[in-house]
Structure formats: C-alpha cells, structure tokens
C-alpha cells in the first residue's frame, strides 16, 4: 500500500494531529471551574429547550432539536434560538437565513427530522441536542480552537478525523465528547468575546 493511502486526511492537508491535540489541551486546561461546569451542562440545558420547542410545535424533542440545529448555520446563538422558537410557534415571517428557516420547517413535516441534515456539523448538533453526547459538533468556534479553517473542515475525512481527536481527549478528561467540545467552545468563545 502506498504511503499516501495510509496517511490520515489531516496529515495529507499538512495538519499535524499532535498540534490540534495540543491546542485543545491548552484550552481545556485554561478553562476555569465555571467554564468546565458550563461545558458539562451545556447540552443538557439545551436538550430541555429542544423538548420545549417540540411541545410548542406539537411534535417531539427530536423535532425541537432539529429546529435548533437547522437554524444554527452562520447564525449568532441568540438569533438561532429566536428562529427556532419562531418556527416552532408557526410564525409566518421568521427573520434569519431563509435556507435555515426552510430546513427547520421541513424538519417539522418528517417522522425523522434528522433526515433534513446533510452536513456533519448539523447532524452532530441535532444528535447532541437529542441526547447523544457521543457525537461531536464542530463549528467555526471549534475550527478556531483547533487551528483549521471551515473550508478545511469540509474536506473529505477531516471532520471525522478531528472529531476523533475530540473523542480521545474527552476520555482523557473523563467527560463525554459533547461535554469536552462544549468546554472548549465556552472557553474559546469567551476568549474571543
């Protein structure tokens, strides 16, 4: 087997997995006790919001989670939640990215709302908000934390390779992958705010 076929998607792009791990470890180690607490409880708190949105829309918690995940791309968190709530309430004019709102509305019509998701980030975010904390949500903040661009994250095999690094580090810190990701997200987003 040729050497290029055995190299990881990261090393083929010049990304050193050890550097990504070091960056994430530095952020996790720099996180305060409050940031660790916030990260550990972040998804559990928003799983409750997903249940509320499901109840408002007359569907399920999974549908509520889909509303949040579908309205998340390229959207500030406060606007994301407002859009999800607007769709759940059946508002005719929900401000925000039309494609996100259309995807959220479509999710409400499906028995399995996860069917609307094509990209790994929104699939993972939906899974996390539905209670699956083994999935890893990698967004622009996590790209910054790992030192990769969103364009690089979209390359074949890169998302899963980076998600595996997060999973391995989560085990090291004795938290779920979603909790570790949320701790890093809270820490890096707070540092940039």
Secondary structure, DSSP 8 states (H G I E B T S, - for coil): --HHHHS-HHHHTT--HHHHHHHHHHHHHH--HHHHHHHHHHHHHHHHHHHHHHHHHTS-HHHHHHHHHHTTTT--HHHHHHHHHHHHTT-S---S-HHHHHHHHHHHTSSSGGGG--SHHHHHHHHHHTT-TTS----HHHHHHHT--HHHHTSTTHHHHHHHHHHHHHHHTTS-HHHHHHHHHHHHHHHH-
